[in-house]
Each structure stands twice: as structure tokens, then as C-alpha cells.
Amino acid sequence: MVVRFALTDYVDAALRQAEYEKLEDGTYGGRIPSCEGVIAFDTSLRACEEGLRSTLEDWLLLGLKMSHPLPIIAGIDLNQRPVLEPLDAL
């Protein structure tokens, strides 16, 4: 049985949309176009990727806490309220 987690799948799908650019000073910039304001800069591509993941995770958690509308990515809609099952169903 494979267990899937919506937040992990969402982050992974969003990062697949990331765009990176080597800047004039030799550093790297990255952004996720569908996630407004999610950007990162660092001295290496790998560090930029890690920074972008961290920025995305913070952006996502804040958006969920503040009930901001989040983009639907790879068919994952985090704007829907979860349907809770009764405890006896577990």
C-alpha cells in the first residue's frame, strides 16, 4: 500500500514548475510562476533549489493558516476543506 500526502505531492509538483536563472554575478535565482512571491536566490543552483523549497513551504503554510486562495497545482486543490471521517471509521 502506498500512502500519499497532499502537501508533499503539492510541494513536489510546484517545484517541478520552478524556473531557475544564472544571474550576471554568478549567483542563481529561482521562482515558481504559479505561486506569486515564491522566489529564492543563492550562490549555487543546489542551494537555490533548497531555498526555493523552504520559501514555498513557508508560503504554503502561511497561506493555509490565513485562508488565502492557493493555486491548483497538478490537480491538487488545497482550498477545499477536508472531509473528516468519524473516529470509529479508523
Secondary structure, 3 states (H helix, E strand, C coil): CCCCCHHHHHHHHHHHCCEEEECCCCCEEEECCCCCCCEEEECCHHHHHHHHHHHHHHHHHHHHHCCCCCCCECCECCCCCCCCCCHHHC
